[in-house]
Amino acid sequence: MATVEHSDGSMAATPEDGVRRRDFINIAAVSFAGVGGIAVLYPLINQMNPSADVLALASIEVDVSAIQPGQAIKTIFRKQPLFVRHLTPQEIQAAQAVPVGELRDPQTLEERTAEGKTQWLITMGVCTHLGCVPLGAAEGENRGEFGGYFCPCHGSHYDTAARIRKGPAPTNLEVPEYEFTSDTIVQIG
């Protein structure tokens, strides 16, 4: 409808104009509430993202050039200990001689190391029983009955391939995702 002229010369809006004005006010109010809702929710959702220090530890590079056969280092990866061990030919032979069917968590040494890099064993340094840190990564530490790692808290013994052989631990030490970016640099994570 259009506007109507009264006898005194004044103009009045028809009901159709009122509906249009009301629709505009409703749309504007809903839009304003939507923008306000997003402005409130964004910081709440954004705070759930990982912090900068966690993102910095998402992957690390380790230089293994100074680790001699038979030696190991401990480092930190994602706020947990990480063992990097340079296996000797005797340790490799001992790990390969174990019948996989006798293991609680059957894995071969080749499954636990990178292809062509069997001498490098990289595992998380967390016992799979209760999360203790096993001994054996550093020279002179008790390596248990099987020459690998030993968790003195509850008596879990791991072999040279970090596979559980004796004690309450249910599984082998975890092998994180990693790749050799060169002959001496390993990127973990």
C-alpha angles and dihedrals in degrees: 000000000000135000121290124221115222125214091257090058097254121132124228129196119242122234091259091064090052091055092051092049091048091050091053092050091049093049092047092049093049091047091049091049091049093052090046091050092052091047090055097042099045096070091044093053095039093056089065091067116103115270123249094257091054092048090050089057094047089102134007136190120226124196106217097179094103096049109101123206109282093025130105138188133211119218136161124260120175090347092303131101117265124198120210110187130183104212121215120228088254092054091048091049092048091051093048092048093062113100104239092216090066093059124100090219102028113216131139123229088249090058090053098048136055118269110272091007101084090143092067116076113184117183140156110260095228122111110234092222104067105340100266121150110251123221124236105075094098126060113265096023121127105269096188130234095311101047096247122084133332128202106205094190095074104359104257113164121201126191129230090282091053091250119147111253106160137010137040100306108117100205143023122273107281119259110214123214110274143151136195109245090185137354091279106026124078121190111207121197 
